[in-house]
Amino acid sequence: MADTVLYEVSDGLATITLNRPEAMNALNVETKVALREAVESAAGDAAVRAVLLTAAGDRAFCVGQDLKEHIGLLVQDRETGSGQTMNTVREHYNPIVRALTGAAKPVVAAVNGVAAGAGFGFALAADYRIVAETATFNTSFAGVALTADSGISWTLPRVVGPGRAADLLLFPRSISAQEAYELGVANRVVPAAELRAEAEKVARSLAEGPTVAYAALKESVGFGLTHSLEEALEKEDELQTRAGSSEDHAIAVQAFVNKEKPKYLGR
């Protein structure tokens, strides 16, 4: 894995750090490949019970596509007729978003600065977003004559509503951390100096929690957004049966009876 993305697993928590602070964590090909590998590793590792997605530096979480590299690739496309540049959506962005949203474990995004374009999309693909009070969000796509990618056409309307999503996509602008909180984009806003500690605290608490139940909650909410009430009720029955047969449920019930704090195993 390239050093443009750092990956560490400790006590059930996988921490993925975008590590191009000098380029505002812009996504060149090397970074996109490394990020895809990292999120797929975290999603597929049974020892990982929660994921923290963050970034190095204090200016940017991720400003999206590295446009300097992108310009060169577009020139190559015109010269060769290959048309390979825009394959990045299929080869990189889509697998990253699928891994983040489909992971059977909670994903926390710690947004330390500008989150634009695909950076905004990856933050929205997380289950919980803790945001520095100095951070901003921008869809950016229309500003460079592109359409939505990185799952934002699906996630943004579900978070802010279709009307506000249309406004943010058609008229890109920077929205503050406070406005992001009011829109539901940010779950929690904290002072910039406290972001990493707060995000790690939240992510570690999730890594120590009932992983099977968290996975079921995540699946249930995603399912309910796109299915009828009757189908959602059937899914709840299926998932509650799964959660109810987990070791963690038995541990939680016994701890409740004993008036103790449960120590979950994640299974």
Secondary structure, DSSP 4 states (H G I P E B T S, - for coil): --TTEEEEEETTEEEEEE--GGGTT-B-HHHHHHHHHHHHHHHH-TT--EEEEEESSSSEEE-SB-HHHHHHHHHHHHHH----GGGHIIIIIHHHHHHHHH-SS-EEEEE-SEEETHHHHHHHHSSEEEEETT-EEE--GGGGT----TTHHHHHHHHH-HHHHHHHHHS---EEHHHHHHHTS-SEEE-GGGHHHHHHHHHHHHHTS-HHHHHHHHHHHHHHTTS-HHHHHHHHHHHHHHHHTSHHHHHHHHHHHTT--------
